[in-house]
Amino acid sequence: MAQVSLSLMATLATLLDMVGSTPRPRHPEKAARAETPSLPKPNWLRVRAPGSPGYDETRAIVRDQRLHTVCEEAACPNIGDCWQKRHATMMIMGGVCTRACAFCNVATGLPSALDPDEPNRVGNAVAKLALEHIVVTSVDRDDLDDGGAAHFAATIRAIRAASPQTTIEVLTPDFLRKDGALETVIEARPDVFNHNLETVPGLYLKIRPGARYFHSLRLLQRAKEIDASIFTKSGMMLGLGETREEVLQVMDDLRSAGVDFLTIGQYLQPTRKHAEVKRYVPPEEFDGMEQAGRAKGFLLVAASPLTRSSFHAGDDFRRLKAAYLERLSP
């Protein structure tokens, strides 16, 4: 199958949402923004167009259960690879986010009410896909009193009931100003608690204006304090204008918060209305970041241009457990 540009794979998804048969702008909040420059993509950012029996089967199960996936909503470049292996990352609480981060392709607006049957449908999909490991993420739901924490907990419980052998990783919002939300999620005992810092603190106002760096950092620290047996994980993007020194400082901050696992990938610009790619970071620099992270004490670091939080998450979870047991051995 021919290789294609990542931007071509997601052109329609990044521009329009379909409401019934009527298209609407996916990012109305960005419509008035000037278009940002677009750098030509290097050869190492080429993937095969999705299409395989496994991909089609995964897509059919997701559609049958009426679920959203971050694979589609965020126009992930790895969707062909992951779905071929029947690995889909579930995105709960709808497909509309209350935030408008400058890097993100998920639609922004006023979300619908929560679907109380969604946790059961996620559990059914996980069982039908026979997943050893599942990643469950969500849109931000600042409109909810608990930020959707109880819905996360219900989804964890539904997966446990439908597929007891599956390990569960949650990638949650920051639950900003939602007291007790984190505790609700941790009490449901996911195997991995993930919250992405996304970028360095100096870029938060521009890239992640609705979030607060030190709140997100403290969220990860508190998760480990509440239940030290749960692995904690975070991720960040490169190419937004950060310096190497800033990235190394974020690593130190995450280690101080007890985070076990760090993912680092290349930021890809969904549309010309989104934050621009300042630089495409070559693979050898990602290799250097991985080595630096390991030297700083992370149990596991995954760093490459195409690394995403949920990419190869099952394999990484096995590696994470092995690294933990190795560290415990005399």
Secondary structure, DSSP 8 states (H G I E B T S, - for coil): --EEEHHHHTHHHHHEEEETTEEEES-GGGTTS---------TTSEEE----HHHHHHHHHHHHTT-EEHHHHTT-TTHHHHHHTT---EEES-SEES---TT--SEES------TTHHHHHHHHHHHHT-SEEEEEE---TTSTTTTHHHHHHHHHHHHHH-TT-EEEEE----TT-TTHHHHHHHT--SEEE---BS-GGGHHHH-TTS-HHHHHHHHHHHHHH-TTSEEEEEEEESSS--HHHHHHHHHHHHHTT--EEEEEE---SSTTS--------HHHHHHHHHHHHHTT-SEEEESTT--TTTTHHHHHHHHHHHHHHHH--
